[in-house]
């Protein structure tokens, strides 16, 4: 039913939920309802659908298909990388809907697409894992190269995807060339994901505060262990000795991904989460007056609010509705 109202979709998907729930053998219900509303001029119904799909199923395809082999026939003006970034851009709008037992699905990992570079393939995997999204391969598995098998079976990155907290990584800063995302993990560790959208290999220093770490804040450790999940190598850092963490030599369209831990046994990395407050249609920061033409901000505003106890403070973590 590619046409119909939001209410009609809710009725149909609700009936299928009832049918599947009565089966003796449990089934995973993947819902495609949101995808039919994802590119409307007004996204109200898209968000309405997203609000009820977690009640009826375990995952939902929220936007268009990632580019497949013959897609240039009907999407002639975009590349495979454009397609990945489109679904990525839809995914970051929806973090508030994900929860244990329900996952936002930005579509399959079509690893063997002719148009992807190896860095784009690895980014596809790392970004989806950062979102705790379903990692479903759409590819000729027998034709995968050794390099592709190696990154697709990276145990450290798969562990991020399968983390029991199933928190979706959220944007903490965004510019024309860089996106930075973070999320908390169930054991108290912190994830840092750095996407290079530019056309050249480059470094990016992420301030500790953007990761949720501020020197002198109670309960935040003075020393940290940062593990590069691509190489498996860990480094120790002292917050007072540097202004932030530098992701080095991130290739064009590549993604660096790190797990930040407290090196003290049995202790977590307690953070003050931070995030971007953006317009969920344009992805522009809500306080940005200079990017009405659709350009991203180079300077992202971070907002702090007092919590109910008054003795501790927290940053807004997820994008506003």
C-alpha positions in Angstrom: 0.0 0.0 0.0 2.3 2.8 -1.2 -0.6 5.3 -1.0 -2.9 6.1 1.8 -3.1 8.2 4.9 -1.0 7.9 8.1 -4.1 6.6 9.9 -4.7 3.9 7.3 -1.1 2.7 7.6 -1.4 2.6 11.4 -4.5 0.4 11.0 -2.9 -2.0 8.6 0.4 -2.4 10.5 -1.5 -2.7 13.8 -3.5 -5.6 12.3 -0.3 -7.4 11.2 1.2 -6.8 14.6 -1.9 -8.6 16.1 -1.6 -11.5 13.7 2.2 -12.0 14.2 1.9 -11.7 18.0 -0.4 -14.7 18.1 2.0 -17.0 16.3 3.7 -19.8 18.3 7.0 -19.0 16.8 8.1 -15.4 17.3 8.8 -13.4 14.2 10.7 -10.2 13.7 8.4 -7.6 12.1 10.3 -5.1 9.9 8.0 -2.2 9.1 8.3 -0.1 5.9 5.5 2.4 6.7 7.8 5.4 7.6 9.5 5.3 4.2 6.4 6.3 2.4 6.2 9.6 4.3 9.9 10.4 4.5 10.2 12.8 1.6 7.0 14.8 1.9 7.2 18.6 2.0 5.7 18.5 5.5 7.2 15.7 7.7 4.5 15.7 10.3 3.1 12.4 9.2 6.6 10.9 9.0 7.1 11.6 12.7 3.6 10.4 13.5 4.4 7.1 11.9 7.8 6.9 13.7 5.9 7.4 17.0 3.9 4.2 16.6 6.1 1.8 14.7 8.0 0.8 17.9 4.6 -0.5 19.3 4.1 -2.9 16.4 7.5 -4.2 15.3 11.2 -4.6 16.1 12.6 -2.4 13.3 11.4 0.1 10.7 12.8 1.2 7.3 12.5 4.9 7.7 13.5 6.3 4.2 14.5 5.5 0.7 16.5 2.4 -0.4 20.3 2.8 -0.5 21.5 2.9 -4.1 21.5 -0.4 -5.9 23.2 -1.5 -9.1 20.6 -0.2 -11.5 19.4 2.8 -9.5 21.1 5.3 -11.8 18.1 4.7 -14.1 15.8 6.5 -11.7 18.3 8.4 -9.6 20.7 9.6 -12.3 22.1 12.5 -10.4 23.4 10.9 -7.2 26.4 8.6 -6.4 26.5 5.7 -4.1 28.0 7.9 -1.4 25.2 10.4 -1.8 22.8 7.6 -1.2 24.6 6.6 2.0 24.6 10.2 3.3 20.9 10.7 2.5 19.9 7.7 4.7 22.5 8.8 7.3 20.8 12.3 7.3 17.4 10.7 7.9 18.7 8.5 10.6 20.2 11.3 12.7 16.7 12.9 13.0 15.2 9.8 14.6 17.4 8.9 17.6 14.6 9.6 20.2 12.5 6.7 18.8 15.1 4.0 19.2 15.0 1.8 22.4 15.8 -1.7 23.6 13.6 -4.0 21.4 13.1 -1.5 18.6 15.7 -0.2 16.0 15.7 2.5 13.4 16.7 0.8 10.1 18.6 3.0 7.5 18.7 0.0 5.0 21.1 -2.7 4.1 24.9 -2.7 3.8 25.2 -3.2 0.0 28.9 -3.9 0.3 29.6 -4.8 -3.4 28.2 -1.7 -5.0 30.5 -0.7 -7.8 30.4 3.0 -6.9 31.8 2.8 -3.3 35.4 3.4 -2.4 36.8 1.1 0.4 36.7 4.1 2.7 33.0 4.6 1.9 32.3 1.0 2.5 34.0 1.1 5.9 32.1 4.3 6.8 28.8 2.7 5.9 29.6 -0.1 8.4 31.0 2.2 11.1 28.2 4.7 11.0 25.5 2.0 11.0 27.2 0.4 14.0 27.4 3.7 15.8 23.6 4.0 15.4 23.1 0.4 16.7 21.3 -0.1 13.4 20.6 -3.6 11.9 23.7 -4.8 10.1 22.1 -6.7 7.2 24.3 -7.5 4.2 22.9 -7.1 0.7 25.7 -8.5 -1.4 27.2 -11.6 -3.1 28.8 -12.9 0.1 31.0 -15.4 -1.9 32.5 -12.4 -3.8 33.5 -10.4 -0.8 37.2 -9.6 -0.7 39.5 -10.4 2.3 39.6 -6.7 3.1 35.8 -6.4 3.1 35.4 -9.6 5.3 38.0 -8.2 7.7 36.2 -4.9 8.4 32.7 -6.5 8.4 33.8 -8.9 11.1 35.6 -6.3 13.3 34.6 -7.5 16.8 35.1 -4.2 18.5 32.8 -2.3 16.0 30.2 -5.1 16.1 30.2 -4.8 19.9 29.3 -1.1 19.5 26.4 -2.0 17.3 25.2 -4.8 19.6 25.6 -2.8 22.9 22.7 -3.6 25.2 21.9 0.0 25.7 21.1 0.3 21.9 21.5 4.1 22.2 21.7 5.7 18.7 24.8 8.0 18.3 23.8 11.6 18.1 25.4 14.6 16.5 27.6 16.9 18.7 29.0 19.0 15.9 28.6 19.4 12.2 30.3 21.4 9.5 30.6 21.2 5.7 33.4 18.7 6.0 33.0 17.0 9.4 30.3 15.3 11.5 31.1 14.3 15.1 28.8 11.8 16.9 28.9 10.3 20.4 26.9 8.0 22.5 27.1 6.2 25.9 27.6 2.4 26.2 26.0 0.1 28.7 29.2 -0.3 30.8 29.8 3.5 31.1 32.2 3.8 28.2 31.7 6.6 25.6 31.8 6.3 21.8 33.3 8.9 19.5 32.7 8.7 15.8 34.2 11.2 13.4 33.0 11.3 9.7 35.2 13.1 7.1 32.7 14.3 4.4 35.5 16.2 2.7 37.6 15.3 -0.4 41.0 15.1 1.3 42.7 13.2 4.2 42.7 15.4 7.3 42.9 15.6 11.1 40.1 16.8 13.4 40.5 17.7 17.1 37.3 17.2 19.1 37.1 19.2 22.3 36.7 17.0 25.4 33.5 19.0 26.2 31.9 17.9 23.0 32.5 14.3 24.0 30.9 15.1 27.3 34.1 15.4 29.3 35.1 18.6 31.2 38.2 19.0 33.3 37.3 19.5 37.0 33.7 18.3 36.7 32.8 15.9 39.6 32.9 12.2 38.7 34.7 12.7 35.4 38.1 10.9 35.5 41.3 12.9 34.9 42.8 10.0 32.9 41.2 8.2 29.9 42.0 5.3 27.7 41.0 5.8 24.0 40.8 2.7 21.7 40.9 3.1 17.9 38.4 0.4 16.9 39.8 0.1 13.4 43.4 -0.8 14.6 42.6 -2.1 18.1 45.3 0.1 19.6 44.7 2.1 22.8 46.3 5.3 24.1 46.2 7.0 27.5 45.3 10.6 27.9 45.1 13.2 30.6 42.3 15.7 30.2 44.3 18.6 31.7 47.2 18.1 29.2 45.2 18.6 26.0 42.1 20.5 24.8 40.6 17.5 23.1 41.2 14.3 21.2 42.5 14.4 17.6 41.3 11.9 15.0 44.3 11.7 12.7 44.6 11.1 9.0 40.9 10.4 8.5 40.6 9.6 4.7 38.1 11.3 2.4 34.6 9.9 3.1 36.2 7.9 5.9 35.1 7.4 9.5 37.2 7.2 12.6 35.7 5.4 15.5 36.9 5.3 19.1 35.9 3.8 22.4 36.7 5.9 25.5 37.1 4.1 28.8 38.1 4.8 32.4 41.4 2.9 32.9 40.7 2.4 36.6 39.3 -1.1 36.9 35.5 -1.2 37.7 34.9 2.5 37.0 33.0 4.1 34.1 33.5 7.3 32.1 30.9 9.5 33.7 29.9 12.2 31.1 27.9 15.3 30.8 26.3 14.5 27.3 26.2 17.2 24.7 24.5 17.6 21.4 23.2 19.8 18.6 19.8 21.3 18.8 18.8 21.4 15.1 15.8 21.8 12.9 14.8 18.3 12.0 13.8 19.2 8.5 16.9 21.2 7.4 19.5 19.9 9.9 20.5 23.5 10.5 21.1 24.6 14.1 18.0 26.3 15.5 20.0 29.4 16.5 21.7 29.7 13.0 20.7 32.8 11.1 23.3 32.5 8.4 22.5 29.1 6.8 19.0 29.6 5.5 20.2 28.4 2.1 20.8 25.0 3.6 24.5 25.2 4.5 25.7 23.6 7.7 27.0 25.7 10.5 30.7 25.8 11.2 30.0 26.8 14.8 27.6 24.6 16.7 25.8 25.9 19.8 25.7 23.7 22.9 22.9 24.2 25.4 23.0 23.3 29.1 20.0 22.9 31.4 19.8 22.4 35.1 18.4 19.1 36.2 15.6 18.7 38.7 18.0 18.1 41.6 19.8 21.4 41.0 23.2 20.0 42.2 24.2 18.6 38.8 23.8 19.8 35.3 23.4 18.1 32.0 23.5 18.9 28.3 20.7 18.2 25.9 21.7 15.0 24.2 19.1 14.3 21.5 17.8 16.6 18.8 14.6 18.4 19.6 11.3 17.4 18.1 
